[in-house]
């Protein structure tokens, strides 16, 4: 089950409060401003700063 569009509309990056977008491979949510990627585990986004990885 994919993450609903309604949920994606309300989720923001916990660091900079910018919007997040689904990565192309659907493995995580990527912040459009600070480029942190939050993983998705069992169809649940893990929006913890310590779990995020920064991608360029």
DAGI-V394236 format. One record per pair of residues at least 12 apart in sequence whose ideal C-beta (glycine too) atoms are under 6 Angstrom apart, sorted by the first residue. I is the first residue (numbers start at 1). J is the second residue. Records with the same first field share a line. If there is no record, write none. Layout:
I: J + J
//
This chain:
1: 43
13: 31
14: 47 + 49
15: 34 + 49
16: 33 + 34
18: 31 + 32 + 33
19: 32
28: 40
29: 45
35: 54 + 55
36: 52 + 54
37: 53 + 55
38: 52
39: 51
//
